[in-house]
């Protein structure tokens, strides 16, 4: 059984670190997008760590990628690291 999804956050200076843990599906993607929207304009750089994710093979990426495109239009840089970084391209 995969672990429940959670986001660990750490704010330091100009960086917001988000460590994603657990099953990544449409519900967890919505939680992530909502959290990132709260920080847009407050920090210039968001670093997303994906090594602890378990990708849900049923997860439809279209809506998530659309939300990411809208966020990338904002004055914030997203850096994605880890095994599942390709989910964010």
C-alpha positions, 0 to 999 in steps of 0.5 A: 500500500502506497503512503498517503500523499503529503507535502513537507514545506521548508521556507528559507530566505528566497526559497520554498522547498516542497518535498512531495511524499506518497501517491501522486494523483489528481487529488494530490496534484490539486493540493500541490497547485493550491499550495504553490499558488499561495506562495507565488509572489512571496518567494522567487524560487520554489524547489520541488523534490520528487524522490519520495513520490509514487506515481499513480498510473491512472493519473491524467496529466493534462489538467495538472500541466495546464495549471503548471503553465499558468503558474509558470507565467508568474514571477517565480522560478520552479526547480524540480529535482528527483526521480519524478521530475519529468511529471513537471515538464 
